[in-house]
Amino acid sequence: MVVKTMGIGAKAVRAEKAGDQYLMRIDYKNGKFANIVFDGNYGTPFTIMPCGEDGKTVWKMVESDSFNGLMTAILNFFEDGKLPFDVNETLEVMKVRDALIKATNKTGKWIKVK
């Protein structure tokens, strides 16, 4: 959701632990950033707080029927052979995810997105 909202270009991430939650920040090369609140307790909504180049922050609760969309996209792929996603965005998601996992083990420290 963050990459879809913010685009490609994350440069570093940082995680802070607050009780059962991780408060995560993703900084971008162009000055934009996004905050993620991850709570291991089930039932707590997943949220992101992107901040654009204009300096305005927006709070978004992530609500999606992603599984049904994924199944539809897979079936369409088998029919037409066209990828239903941007390969570069997928690689960005994995790089950000990897950096965020590292950040949860080094709370308070900036981790480069590679």
Beta strands, then each sheet from edge to edge (+ up, - down):
strand 1: 10-18
strand 2: 21-28
strand 3: 33-39
strand 4: 47-51
strand 5: 60-61
strand 6: 111-112
sheet 1: 5+ 4- 3+ 2- 1+ 6-
end
